[in-house]
């Protein structure tokens, strides 16, 4: 078993769009798409 995935289901890949642009028009902002980031979850979600 992969030590990152403790049996809670399949790992999923997401892409996050990162920007520091403050243009109020979201579509016009300069951005960079970032993928394959490690994610660490702290705490528990309610109801789980």
N, C-alpha and C positions, 0 to 999 in steps of 0.2 A: 504494500500500500504506500502511496506517496505520502510522506510525512506532512506535507502541506494540506492535503485533503484527508481529513480524519473520518471519512465515511459519510459525510453529510450531503453527498450528491456530487454530480459532475462539476468540475471546475469550468467556469465560463470565461471567455475572453471578451473584454469590452474595450472600446476606444473612448478616450476622454478628450474633449476639445478644451484646450487651455488658452486663455487670453488674459492680457493685462490691459487691453484697450478699454477705454471708458466710453466709447461711442454708444449712445442710447439705442441706435439701430443695431440689433444683434447680428443681422445678416451682413452688415458692413464692417464688422470688427475684424481686425487681423487676428489670426489664430494659428495654433499648431495642434495637430491630432497626435495623441500619444497612446501607444498600445503596449501591452505586456508589462504592466506595472504590478509589482507585488502589493497585495492588500492584506492588512492585518486588522481583524475585527476585535474591538475591545468591548467587553460586557456582553449582555444577552438581550435579544429582542423580546419584548413582552409577548406572552402567549406562546412561547416556544419551549 
